[in-house]
């Protein structure tokens, strides 16, 4: 896996070994960033279920102001920190948080933090994408003009509206669906 665009384009990212992960393919990540390109500069990113940190690192590489990473697996966090060492913009890393995603979302609500782009790629088949979007909407951690982007399995059906989030685009890549939501609180 590599960074596919921006300042760190071509840098190789390590992947966790011995952990069941499903990294977002380079071509899918490239397509996502093409869709959100205009919203990316100077944005605050939240990479939930971050795994290797590839999404947040890609966002920093392409001009995001800051990226915060949430992952609950210690092996993934170790690899993510190694991947973050390839970028010399430590001031653009808002933190690597070892915590369950829903508990982290509640913590962001309590701290009154909002993000411009939230990317989530939870394990398939467990309604985790849907439940995470519900929690994001209920805790209101997405900025007024923000996007929540969920990567999920084709058979994991996500509703068009969840709290204050409305689906505005859905793209299919093989068995993977990328669902884009925007905040309706504008």
RONURO-899795 format. One line per field, with one value per atom (N, C-alpha, C, O): residue in one letter; atom name; z, x, y. Coordinates in Angstrom, 3 decimals. Last residue first. Example, Ala and Ser with C-alpha at 12.3 -4.5 7.8 and 13.67 -1.06 7.14 Angstrom:
BEGIN
resn: S/S/S/S/A/A/A/A
name: N/CA/C/O/N/CA/C/O
Z: 7.080/7.140/7.870/8.039/7.800/7.800/7.800/8.465
X: 12.850/13.670/12.900/13.409/13.190/12.300/13.200/14.236
Y: -2.250/-1.060/0.030/1.138/-5.690/-4.500/-3.300/-3.319
END
This chain:
BEGIN
resn: X/X/X/X/X/X/X/X/X/X/X/X/X/X/X/X/X/X/X/X/X/X/X/X/X/X/X/X/X/X/X/X/X/X/X/X/X/X/X/X/X/X/X/X/X/X/X/X/X/X/X/X/X/X/X/X/X/X/X/X/X/X/X/X/X/X/X/X/X/X/X/X/X/X/X/X/X/X/X/X/X/X/X/X/X/X/X/X/X/X/X/X/X/X/X/X/X/X/X/X/X/X/X/X/X/X/X/X/X/X/X/X/X/X/X/X/X/X/X/X/X/X/X/X/X/X/X/X/X/X/X/X/X/X/X/X/X/X/X/X/X/X/X/X/X/X/X/X/X/X/X/X/X/X/X/X/X/X/X/X/X/X/X/X/X/X/X/X/X/X/X/X/X/X/X/X/X/X/X/X/X/X/X/X/X/X/X/X/X/X/X/X/X/X/X/X/X/X/X/X/X/X/X/X/X/X/X/X/X/X/X/X/X/X/X/X/X/X/X/X/X/X/X/X/X/X/X/X/X/X/X/X/X/X/X/X/X/X/X/X/X/X/X/X/X/X/X/X/X/X/X/X/X/X/X/X/X/X/X/X/X/X/X/X/X/X/X/X/X/X/X/X/X/X/X/X/X/X/X/X/X/X/X/X/X/X/X/X/X/X/X/X/X/X/X/X/X/X/X/X/X/X/X/X/X/X/X/X/X/X/X/X/X/X/X/X/X/X/X/X/X/X/X/X/X/X/X/X/X/X/X/X/X/X/X/X/X/X/X/X/X/X/X/X/X/X/X/X/X/X/X/X/X/X/X/X/X/X/X/X/X/X/X/X/X/X/X/X/X/X/X/X/X/X/X/X/X/X/X/X/X/X/X/X/X/X/X/X/X/X/X/X/X/X/X/X/X/X/X/X/X/X/X/X/X/X/X/X/X/X/X/X/X/X/X/X/X/X/X/X/X/X/X/X/X/X/X/X/X/X/X/X/X/X/X/X/X/X/X/X/X/X/X/X/X/X/X/X/X/X/X/X/X/X/X/X/X/X/X/X/X/X/X/X/X/X/X/X/X/X/X/X/X/X/X/X/X/X/X/X/X/X/X/X/X/X/X/X/X/X/X/X/X/X/X/X/X/X/X/X/X/X/X/X/X/X/X/X/X/X/X/X/X/X/X/X/X/X/X/X/X/X/X/X/X/X/X/X/X/X/X/X/X/X/X/X/X/X/X/X/X/X/X/X/X/X/X/X/X/X/X/X/X/X/X/X/X/X/X/X/X/X/X/X/X/X/X/X/X/X/X/X/X/X/X/X/X/X/X/X/X/X/X/X/X/X/X/X/X/X/X/X/X/X/X/X/X/X/X/X/X/X/X/X/X/X/X/X/X/X/X/X/X/X/X/X/X/X/X/X/X/X/X/X/X/X/X/X/X/X/X/X/X/X/X/X/X/X/X/X/X/X/X/X/X/X/X/X/X/X/X/X/X/X/X/X/X/X/X/X/X/X/X/X/X/X/X/X/X/X/X/X/X/X/X/X/X/X/X/X/X/X/X/X/X/X/X/X/X/X/X/X/X/X/X/X/X/X/X/X/X/X/X/X/X/X/X/X/X/X/X/X/X/X/X/X/X/X/X/X/X/X/X/X/X/X/X/X/X/X/X/X/X/X/X/X/X/X/X/X/X/X/X/X
name: N/CA/C/O/N/CA/C/O/N/CA/C/O/N/CA/C/O/N/CA/C/O/N/CA/C/O/N/CA/C/O/N/CA/C/O/N/CA/C/O/N/CA/C/O/N/CA/C/O/N/CA/C/O/N/CA/C/O/N/CA/C/O/N/CA/C/O/N/CA/C/O/N/CA/C/O/N/CA/C/O/N/CA/C/O/N/CA/C/O/N/CA/C/O/N/CA/C/O/N/CA/C/O/N/CA/C/O/N/CA/C/O/N/CA/C/O/N/CA/C/O/N/CA/C/O/N/CA/C/O/N/CA/C/O/N/CA/C/O/N/CA/C/O/N/CA/C/O/N/CA/C/O/N/CA/C/O/N/CA/C/O/N/CA/C/O/N/CA/C/O/N/CA/C/O/N/CA/C/O/N/CA/C/O/N/CA/C/O/N/CA/C/O/N/CA/C/O/N/CA/C/O/N/CA/C/O/N/CA/C/O/N/CA/C/O/N/CA/C/O/N/CA/C/O/N/CA/C/O/N/CA/C/O/N/CA/C/O/N/CA/C/O/N/CA/C/O/N/CA/C/O/N/CA/C/O/N/CA/C/O/N/CA/C/O/N/CA/C/O/N/CA/C/O/N/CA/C/O/N/CA/C/O/N/CA/C/O/N/CA/C/O/N/CA/C/O/N/CA/C/O/N/CA/C/O/N/CA/C/O/N/CA/C/O/N/CA/C/O/N/CA/C/O/N/CA/C/O/N/CA/C/O/N/CA/C/O/N/CA/C/O/N/CA/C/O/N/CA/C/O/N/CA/C/O/N/CA/C/O/N/CA/C/O/N/CA/C/O/N/CA/C/O/N/CA/C/O/N/CA/C/O/N/CA/C/O/N/CA/C/O/N/CA/C/O/N/CA/C/O/N/CA/C/O/N/CA/C/O/N/CA/C/O/N/CA/C/O/N/CA/C/O/N/CA/C/O/N/CA/C/O/N/CA/C/O/N/CA/C/O/N/CA/C/O/N/CA/C/O/N/CA/C/O/N/CA/C/O/N/CA/C/O/N/CA/C/O/N/CA/C/O/N/CA/C/O/N/CA/C/O/N/CA/C/O/N/CA/C/O/N/CA/C/O/N/CA/C/O/N/CA/C/O/N/CA/C/O/N/CA/C/O/N/CA/C/O/N/CA/C/O/N/CA/C/O/N/CA/C/O/N/CA/C/O/N/CA/C/O/N/CA/C/O/N/CA/C/O/N/CA/C/O/N/CA/C/O/N/CA/C/O/N/CA/C/O/N/CA/C/O/N/CA/C/O/N/CA/C/O/N/CA/C/O/N/CA/C/O/N/CA/C/O/N/CA/C/O/N/CA/C/O/N/CA/C/O/N/CA/C/O/N/CA/C/O/N/CA/C/O/N/CA/C/O/N/CA/C/O/N/CA/C/O/N/CA/C/O/N/CA/C/O/N/CA/C/O/N/CA/C/O/N/CA/C/O/N/CA/C/O/N/CA/C/O/N/CA/C/O/N/CA/C/O/N/CA/C/O/N/CA/C/O/N/CA/C/O/N/CA/C/O/N/CA/C/O/N/CA/C/O/N/CA/C/O/N/CA/C/O/N/CA/C/O/N/CA/C/O/N/CA/C/O/N/CA/C/O/N/CA/C/O/N/CA/C/O/N/CA/C/O/N/CA/C/O/N/CA/C/O/N/CA/C/O/N/CA/C/O/N/CA/C/O/N/CA/C/O/N/CA/C/O/N/CA/C/O/N/CA/C/O/N/CA/C/O/N/CA/C/O/N/CA/C/O/N/CA/C/O/N/CA/C/O/N/CA/C/O/N/CA/C/O/N/CA/C/O/N/CA/C/O/N/CA/C/O/N/CA/C/O/N/CA/C/O
Z: 8.135/7.564/7.801/7.394/9.031/9.983/9.458/10.236/7.535/7.189/8.110/7.980/6.283/7.443/6.990/6.152/4.020/4.409/5.577/5.821/3.104/3.801/4.041/4.240/0.916/1.305/1.903/1.280/0.856/1.016/1.587/2.609/-1.066/-0.355/-0.346/-1.398/-1.006/-1.272/-0.454/0.704/-2.416/-1.493/-1.958/-3.145/-4.293/-3.139/-2.114/-1.056/-6.782/-6.501/-5.388/-5.509/-5.725/-6.224/-5.874/-4.782/-5.970/-5.788/-6.455/-7.595/-4.208/-5.296/-4.950/-3.801/-3.562/-3.232/-4.441/-5.563/-2.146/-3.205/-2.677/-1.508/-0.080/-1.315/-2.453/-3.606/2.805/1.742/0.518/0.114/5.607/4.408/3.366/3.084/9.112/7.969/6.814/7.000/11.490/10.664/9.425/8.761/11.501/12.306/11.375/10.565/8.382/9.742/10.559/10.327/5.262/6.270/7.644/8.025/3.837/3.162/4.145/3.889/5.580/5.227/4.550/4.677/4.222/5.076/4.629/3.432/4.197/3.677/4.695/5.865/3.371/4.555/4.069/3.589/0.953/1.608/2.912/3.490/0.307/-0.543/0.113/-0.145/3.173/2.268/1.524/2.060/3.296/3.821/2.736/1.547/4.380/3.513/4.118/5.300/4.620/5.183/4.107/3.051/5.459/4.368/4.986/5.769/6.060/6.673/5.535/4.743/5.773/5.120/6.028/6.692/6.718/6.702/5.956/5.565/7.316/5.886/5.684/4.636/10.131/9.359/7.881/7.261/11.273/11.080/10.144/9.450/13.380/12.008/11.831/12.199/15.808/15.732/14.314/14.074/17.060/16.322/16.285/16.677/18.235/18.994/18.305/18.889/16.253/17.583/18.389/19.138/14.097/13.994/15.347/15.569/15.239/14.714/14.631/15.039/15.765/16.879/16.437/17.188/13.147/14.116/15.254/15.661/12.206/11.619/12.535/12.679/13.795/13.926/13.340/13.918/12.863/14.256/14.493/15.302/10.161/10.480/11.907/12.130/10.634/9.850/10.179/10.444/12.100/12.728/11.956/12.563/11.387/11.492/12.111/12.594/10.798/12.195/12.430/13.578/8.210/8.693/10.112/10.580/8.444/7.741/8.573/9.520/10.570/10.100/9.473/9.912/9.237/10.288/9.701/8.497/8.283/7.575/8.603/8.824/7.926/8.744/7.878/6.886/8.104/7.303/8.249/9.251/8.130/8.974/8.053/7.312/7.822/7.073/8.046/8.698/9.821/8.498/7.646/6.847/13.227/12.133/10.808/10.683/16.506/15.255/14.170/14.192/20.015/18.812/17.615/17.701/22.662/21.665/20.429/19.872/24.412/24.220/23.221/22.969/24.075/25.373/25.259/25.933/21.444/21.746/23.055/23.141/21.811/20.960/21.227/21.234/23.382/23.938/23.129/23.695/21.511/22.707/23.360/23.834/19.813/19.309/20.478/20.440/21.512/21.047/20.549/20.829/21.711/22.924/22.555/23.209/19.085/19.628/20.911/21.167/18.781/17.988/18.602/18.639/21.542/20.732/20.033/20.644/21.355/21.991/21.010/19.796/21.177/21.303/22.093/23.322/18.959/20.131/20.117/19.178/18.064/17.795/19.068/20.117/16.945/17.959/17.408/16.418/14.913/16.088/17.209/18.308/13.025/13.586/14.902/15.868/12.285/11.577/12.000/11.405/13.546/14.022/13.322/13.718/12.026/13.298/13.845/14.523/9.263/9.706/10.995/11.040/7.911/8.834/9.349/9.815/7.611/7.300/8.349/9.535/8.597/7.244/6.864/5.912/10.985/11.055/9.673/9.579/10.372/10.611/10.667/10.423/10.306/9.064/9.225/8.315/13.042/12.122/10.804/10.243/13.872/14.333/13.473/13.203/12.622/12.249/12.661/11.885/14.028/12.604/12.146/11.375/16.561/16.412/14.951/14.667/15.924/16.394/16.251/15.862/15.268/14.245/14.653/13.818/17.805/16.681/15.577/15.014/19.331/19.654/18.511/18.272/18.191/18.133/18.308/17.541/17.969/19.273/19.305/20.347/16.728/16.474/17.833/18.754/15.211/16.275/15.861/14.788/14.543/14.238/15.448/16.571/12.979/14.238/13.902/13.076/11.150/11.129/12.494/13.083/9.741/10.860/10.718/10.224/7.221/8.295/9.393/9.914/4.130/5.317/6.411/6.519/1.865/2.330/3.506/3.859/1.104/0.129/0.683/0.034/3.340/2.127/1.115/0.360/4.970/5.301/4.062/3.774/3.576/3.728/4.058/3.493/3.884/2.530/2.607/1.804/6.647/6.072/4.666/4.297/6.818/7.426/6.882/6.677/5.387/4.969/5.529/4.786/6.753/5.355/4.957/4.259/9.225/9.163/7.754/7.564/9.499/9.230/9.212/9.186/11.373/10.868/10.719/11.718/12.102/11.250/10.707/9.662/12.977/12.588/11.663/10.576/11.641/12.584/12.066/10.857/11.237/10.632/11.696/12.543/10.700/11.698/10.953/10.134/9.854/9.474/10.707/11.639/8.942/10.106/9.818/9.569/6.071/6.820/8.004/8.064/4.275/5.601/6.440/7.425/1.475/2.005/3.316/3.443/0.928/1.707/2.248/3.418/-0.782/0.649/1.504/2.691/-3.281/-3.009/-1.523/-1.058/-3.096/-3.308/-2.929/-2.308/-2.861/-1.775/-1.945/-1.021/-5.195/-4.891/-3.857/-3.964/-4.992/-6.150/-5.885/-6.306/-2.732/-2.650/-3.863/-3.751/-3.783/-2.671/-2.634/-2.517/-5.708/-6.121/-5.030/-5.327/-4.018/-5.032/-5.466/-5.581/-2.654/-1.911/-2.869/-2.560/-4.824/-4.124/-3.336/-3.342/-5.493/-6.499/-5.868/-6.334/-3.127/-3.614/-4.573/-4.478/-0.906/-2.073/-2.545/-2.390/2.533/1.372/0.214/0.342/4.172/3.794/2.547/1.636/6.435/5.041/4.558/4.532/8.852/8.371/6.903/6.225/11.365/10.245/9.884/10.514/11.997/12.372/11.147/10.031/11.117/12.160/12.669/13.657/10.501/10.259/11.431/12.580/9.082/10.271/9.882/9.038/6.590/6.954/8.176/8.298/5.722/6.267/6.611/6.885/2.718/4.055/4.476/3.684/0.745/1.071/2.518/3.422/-1.179/0.043/0.379/0.303/-3.313/-3.577/-2.333/-2.418/-1.971/-3.022/-3.241/-3.340/-0.140/0.197/-0.805/-0.508/-1.312/-0.915/-0.669/-0.964/-3.536/-2.671/-2.368/-3.072/-3.546/-4.053/-3.051/-1.873/-2.440/-3.880/-4.412/-5.628/-0.443/-0.514/-2.002/-2.747/-0.672/-0.769/-0.679/-0.821/0.000/0.000/0.000/0.583
X: -26.907/-26.444/-27.464/-27.254/-27.385/-27.550/-27.108/-26.943/-26.887/-28.080/-28.296/-29.302/-23.831/-24.537/-25.702/-25.525/-23.675/-23.380/-24.262/-25.303/-22.068/-23.146/-22.705/-21.522/-21.364/-21.003/-22.221/-23.281/-20.213/-21.403/-20.964/-20.280/-18.863/-18.480/-19.719/-20.214/-18.748/-19.549/-18.948/-18.572/-17.296/-17.190/-18.067/-18.119/-17.110/-17.974/-17.975/-18.592/-16.515/-16.562/-17.558/-18.728/-17.441/-16.153/-16.083/-15.639/-19.856/-19.588/-18.266/-18.005/-20.931/-20.126/-19.801/-19.509/-23.239/-22.874/-22.134/-22.637/-24.117/-23.446/-23.124/-22.782/-25.559/-25.572/-24.849/-24.951/-27.465/-26.666/-26.716/-27.797/-27.374/-28.103/-27.126/-26.100/-27.649/-26.815/-27.683/-28.602/-28.912/-28.745/-27.892/-27.460/-30.088/-30.073/-29.991/-30.890/-29.710/-29.396/-29.207/-28.263/-30.888/-30.868/-30.650/-31.311/-30.575/-30.279/-30.184/-29.474/-28.943/-30.091/-29.648/-28.498/-26.999/-27.055/-28.233/-28.493/-26.466/-27.295/-27.335/-27.661/-24.139/-24.420/-25.160/-24.545/-23.496/-24.697/-25.040/-26.103/-21.110/-22.277/-23.575/-24.641/-19.481/-19.737/-21.041/-21.969/-18.185/-18.912/-19.122/-18.966/-17.059/-16.738/-17.408/-17.230/-18.428/-18.423/-18.069/-18.700/-17.873/-17.667/-17.516/-16.600/-19.325/-18.987/-18.946/-19.884/-18.513/-18.854/-18.485/-17.449/-19.648/-18.814/-19.388/-20.555/-20.629/-20.432/-19.630/-19.019/-20.702/-21.906/-21.787/-22.769/-18.856/-19.040/-20.222/-20.682/-19.854/-19.538/-19.810/-20.882/-20.793/-19.363/-18.917/-17.728/-23.324/-23.136/-21.669/-21.331/-24.207/-23.238/-22.871/-22.189/-25.898/-26.440/-25.507/-25.965/-24.087/-25.224/-25.753/-26.029/-22.341/-21.809/-22.927/-22.748/-24.165/-23.461/-22.890/-22.954/-24.906/-25.935/-25.277/-25.773/-22.409/-23.056/-24.157/-24.319/-22.097/-21.149/-21.738/-21.580/-24.178/-24.175/-23.215/-23.496/-23.326/-24.610/-24.613/-25.009/-20.882/-20.928/-22.202/-22.160/-21.672/-20.822/-20.814/-20.747/-23.060/-23.816/-22.986/-23.536/-21.305/-21.704/-22.554/-22.742/-20.192/-21.225/-21.732/-22.556/-16.769/-18.021/-18.938/-18.497/-15.162/-15.334/-16.719/-17.704/-15.207/-15.274/-15.327/-15.511/-14.175/-14.032/-14.039/-13.021/-14.862/-14.965/-14.985/-15.709/-13.965/-13.889/-13.977/-13.264/-15.125/-14.993/-15.024/-15.986/-14.289/-14.405/-14.158/-13.116/-14.411/-14.934/-15.151/-16.086/-15.457/-14.560/-15.239/-16.462/-15.428/-16.132/-15.095/-14.008/-15.647/-14.829/-15.695/-16.584/-16.555/-17.119/-16.235/-16.089/-15.960/-14.920/-15.360/-14.635/-18.207/-17.979/-16.958/-17.081/-17.696/-18.890/-18.691/-18.967/-15.401/-15.327/-16.527/-16.394/-16.490/-15.458/-15.315/-15.128/-18.152/-18.751/-17.766/-18.162/-16.145/-17.126/-17.783/-17.951/-14.924/-14.164/-15.107/-14.895/-16.961/-16.539/-15.735/-15.854/-17.010/-18.194/-17.867/-18.439/-14.362/-14.812/-16.015/-16.045/-12.298/-13.430/-13.995/-14.090/-8.917/-10.225/-11.236/-11.047/-6.237/-6.537/-7.832/-7.845/-5.572/-6.369/-6.673/-7.282/-3.339/-3.637/-4.295/-3.659/-3.701/-3.589/-3.893/-4.610/-3.516/-4.274/-4.250/-4.733/-0.912/-1.513/-2.176/-1.508/0.439/-0.815/-1.467/-2.458/2.837/1.851/0.507/-0.473/4.319/3.771/2.702/1.773/5.197/4.218/3.547/2.324/6.708/7.402/6.492/6.966/5.935/5.580/6.211/6.237/6.719/7.203/6.855/7.409/5.459/6.833/7.382/8.404/3.081/3.058/4.465/4.650/3.928/3.535/3.529/3.927/4.339/5.477/5.164/6.022/1.696/2.714/3.970/4.601/0.570/0.129/1.171/1.491/1.805/2.091/1.709/2.437/0.621/2.090/2.469/3.353/-2.090/-1.585/-0.070/0.467/-2.240/-2.520/-1.959/-1.411/-1.693/-0.791/-0.984/-0.010/-3.897/-2.540/-1.554/-0.669/-6.945/-6.029/-4.588/-4.111/-8.626/-8.559/-7.603/-7.463/-8.278/-8.126/-8.030/-7.420/-8.368/-8.955/-8.873/-9.337/-6.659/-6.802/-7.360/-6.893/-6.935/-6.986/-7.340/-8.216/-5.259/-5.959/-5.824/-4.744/-5.335/-5.029/-5.836/-6.963/-5.628/-4.966/-4.493/-3.388/-4.895/-5.735/-4.941/-3.728/-3.241/-3.507/-4.442/-4.763/-2.494/-3.233/-3.708/-4.495/-1.320/-0.518/-1.174/-0.486/-3.577/-2.507/-1.654/-1.310/-4.918/-5.548/-4.501/-4.529/-3.113/-3.423/-4.020/-3.675/-3.364/-2.065/-2.262/-1.651/-6.053/-5.622/-4.295/-4.115/-5.876/-6.782/-6.325/-6.223/-3.866/-3.699/-4.608/-4.161/-3.739/-3.734/-3.685/-3.484/-4.074/-2.708/-2.602/-1.498/-6.891/-6.005/-4.583/-3.942/-9.039/-7.961/-7.023/-6.408/-11.638/-11.236/-10.019/-9.988/-11.701/-12.219/-11.904/-11.903/-10.184/-10.037/-10.428/-9.614/-11.131/-11.207/-11.184/-12.062/-9.738/-10.072/-10.158/-9.365/-10.344/-10.049/-10.600/-11.795/-8.906/-9.980/-9.438/-8.259/-7.171/-7.362/-8.464/-8.913/-8.627/-7.630/-8.078/-9.202/-11.129/-9.997/-9.043/-8.671/-13.121/-13.377/-12.148/-12.135/-12.183/-12.422/-12.633/-12.352/-12.008/-10.833/-11.058/-10.188/-13.792/-13.765/-12.656/-12.396/-13.368/-14.716/-14.665/-15.418/-10.692/-11.126/-12.495/-12.753/-10.782/-10.127/-10.434/-10.431/-12.111/-12.690/-12.090/-12.816/-10.235/-11.574/-12.241/-12.868/-8.076/-7.903/-9.261/-9.425/-9.260/-8.848/-8.678/-9.091/-9.526/-10.733/-10.413/-11.192/-6.881/-7.772/-9.061/-9.623/-5.844/-5.333/-6.306/-6.531/-8.320/-7.459/-7.048/-7.790/-8.235/-8.885/-7.903/-6.778/-7.551/-7.180/-7.928/-8.211/-8.684/-9.125/-8.817/-9.699/-7.287/-7.657/-8.026/-7.713/-6.539/-7.470/-7.927/-8.823/-3.145/-4.401/-5.303/-4.872/-0.737/-1.352/-2.664/-3.223/0.493/0.557/-0.086/0.010/-0.520/-0.412/-0.396/-1.178/1.580/0.281/0.460/1.475/3.196/3.215/1.796/0.929/3.366/2.789/2.839/2.558/5.603/5.055/4.562/5.251/5.017/5.579/4.850/3.623/3.574/4.524/5.152/5.764/3.177/2.828/3.967/5.139/3.254/3.935/3.632/3.815/1.732/3.122/3.901/5.095/-0.552/-0.108/1.369/2.158/-1.399/-1.393/-0.830/-0.656/-1.179/-1.435/-1.440/-1.481/0.929/0.217/0.043/1.023/0.420/1.216/0.319/-0.899/0.851/0.000/0.899/1.984
Y: 22.659/23.930/25.017/26.160/20.103/21.198/22.538/23.477/17.890/18.673/19.858/20.557/16.764/17.260/18.131/19.015/13.992/15.375/15.758/15.148/10.940/11.657/13.083/13.358/8.379/9.740/10.419/10.468/5.117/5.963/7.306/7.366/2.712/3.930/4.818/5.223/-0.785/0.414/1.553/1.372/-3.678/-2.551/-1.395/-1.071/-5.602/-5.895/-4.767/-4.892/-3.273/-4.704/-4.968/-4.603/-0.435/-0.929/-2.406/-2.760/2.084/0.654/0.302/0.688/4.960/4.389/2.941/2.611/7.435/6.062/5.503/5.559/10.540/9.789/8.408/8.230/11.551/12.324/11.613/12.034/10.931/10.342/11.250/11.679/13.021/12.593/12.072/12.691/13.375/12.999/12.517/11.719/13.711/14.899/14.636/15.578/10.506/11.737/12.937/13.161/9.434/9.000/10.272/11.028/8.406/9.463/8.853/7.886/6.070/7.339/8.497/9.469/3.307/4.145/5.449/5.870/0.662/1.849/2.710/2.832/-2.756/-1.664/-0.522/-0.720/-4.811/-3.982/-2.735/-1.782/-5.889/-6.413/-5.684/-5.909/-4.576/-4.365/-4.856/-4.298/-3.229/-4.338/-4.103/-3.496/0.169/-0.984/-2.024/-1.749/3.242/2.111/0.885/0.590/6.424/5.073/4.056/4.013/9.648/8.697/7.312/7.061/12.682/11.402/10.389/10.295/16.118/14.861/13.700/13.732/19.489/18.306/17.117/17.095/21.927/21.629/20.347/20.136/21.758/22.092/21.762/21.355/18.841/20.276/20.532/19.625/16.262/16.628/18.111/18.592/15.520/15.843/16.195/16.405/14.745/16.001/16.427/17.544/12.472/13.265/14.574/15.416/11.477/11.770/12.671/13.533/11.098/12.007/12.426/13.605/9.203/10.470/11.509/12.656/7.130/7.783/9.137/10.110/6.456/6.873/7.647/8.697/5.644/6.825/7.358/8.570/3.360/4.469/5.752/6.827/1.758/2.192/3.360/4.244/1.380/2.008/2.561/3.705/0.062/1.306/2.073/3.275/-2.199/-1.191/0.123/1.191/-4.414/-3.157/-2.044/-1.054/-6.418/-6.265/-5.019/-4.615/-6.728/-7.654/-7.418/-8.204/-5.535/-5.803/-6.705/-7.356/-3.128/-4.506/-4.698/-4.105/0.309/-0.716/-2.127/-2.303/2.925/1.659/0.533/-0.122/6.317/5.123/3.877/3.789/9.665/8.443/7.264/7.204/12.858/11.671/10.463/10.258/16.159/14.902/13.752/13.685/18.039/18.380/17.136/17.074/17.704/17.362/17.691/17.633/19.071/18.771/18.550/19.127/18.782/18.763/18.414/17.567/18.836/19.769/19.917/21.005/16.916/17.935/19.014/19.976/15.321/15.968/17.101/18.124/14.477/15.276/16.036/17.232/12.967/14.166/15.078/16.301/10.918/11.798/13.080/14.157/9.685/10.310/11.284/12.348/8.724/9.700/10.429/11.648/6.853/8.021/9.114/10.294/4.986/5.710/6.956/7.992/4.093/4.759/5.517/6.576/2.981/4.134/4.848/6.078/2.293/1.868/3.114/4.179/3.476/3.436/2.856/2.923/5.212/3.785/3.659/3.726/7.746/7.397/5.905/5.391/9.973/8.577/8.066/7.967/13.376/12.346/10.973/10.824/15.124/15.538/14.524/14.796/16.016/14.805/15.207/15.578/18.211/17.974/16.661/16.238/18.250/19.222/19.053/19.684/16.496/16.005/16.948/16.512/16.180/17.177/16.725/16.587/14.398/15.292/16.400/17.436/10.993/12.373/13.278/12.947/8.616/8.960/10.390/10.939/8.204/8.705/9.063/9.742/7.001/8.448/9.027/10.219/4.345/5.014/6.532/7.259/3.952/3.806/4.510/5.191/4.291/5.238/5.158/6.180/2.028/3.373/4.413/5.313/-0.046/0.121/1.533/2.157/0.431/0.400/0.646/1.454/0.152/1.445/1.516/2.553/-2.567/-1.557/-0.201/0.519/-3.623/-3.921/-2.888/-2.388/-2.699/-2.253/-2.504/-1.682/-1.520/-2.655/-2.165/-1.329/0.646/-0.018/-1.209/-1.850/3.950/2.514/1.831/2.373/7.032/6.217/4.751/4.365/10.043/8.623/7.882/8.072/13.160/12.422/10.979/10.723/15.629/14.343/13.682/13.651/18.915/18.027/16.738/16.757/20.082/20.817/19.882/20.032/18.425/18.574/19.281/19.104/17.982/19.331/19.502/20.637/15.447/16.254/17.603/18.292/14.353/14.486/15.422/16.109/14.195/15.135/15.406/16.552/12.126/13.445/14.508/15.601/10.011/10.498/11.903/12.771/9.740/10.110/10.663/11.666/8.903/10.159/10.648/11.848/6.425/7.498/8.847/9.823/4.865/5.272/6.435/7.345/3.715/5.182/5.731/6.930/1.045/1.503/3.025/3.568/1.520/0.465/0.971/1.297/3.239/3.732/2.657/2.869/3.702/2.347/2.484/1.909/7.028/6.027/4.629/4.396/9.836/8.516/7.491/7.123/13.041/11.977/10.652/10.377/16.211/14.838/13.950/14.083/19.426/18.593/17.201/17.039/21.152/20.489/19.696/19.347/22.403/23.015/22.353/22.939/20.831/21.773/22.416/22.902/19.285/18.779/19.841/19.753/19.997/20.179/19.887/20.213/19.278/20.696/20.978/22.082/16.399/17.256/18.713/19.322/14.327/15.317/16.362/17.132/12.818/13.322/14.443/15.411/12.115/12.915/13.540/14.668/10.531/11.835/12.709/13.935/8.283/9.046/10.447/11.434/7.423/7.859/8.698/9.715/6.695/7.749/8.299/9.513/4.574/5.762/6.945/8.063/2.843/3.301/4.567/5.520/2.373/2.978/3.498/4.490/1.179/2.460/3.137/4.343/-0.190/-0.289/1.102/2.071/-0.222/0.378/0.361/0.845/-3.343/-1.978/-1.500/-2.277/-5.074/-5.002/-3.585/-2.727/-7.324/-5.999/-6.091/-7.070/-9.223/-9.304/-7.885/-7.323/-9.440/-8.799/-8.853/-8.562/-10.242/-11.040/-10.459/-10.937/-6.969/-8.417/-9.142/-8.711/-3.870/-4.726/-6.212/-6.648/-2.410/-2.976/-3.871/-4.557/0.669/-0.688/-1.114/-0.284/2.483/2.351/0.888/-0.012/4.328/3.010/3.015/3.488/7.182/6.615/5.322/5.247/8.212/7.145/6.535/5.471/11.459/10.486/9.488/9.853/13.454/12.193/11.079/9.898/15.537/15.765/14.472/14.409/13.774/14.857/14.838/14.208/10.239/11.603/12.587/12.273/7.686/7.806/9.230/9.420/5.872/7.141/7.436/7.437/2.283/3.498/4.721/4.622/-1.164/0.000/1.231/1.231
END
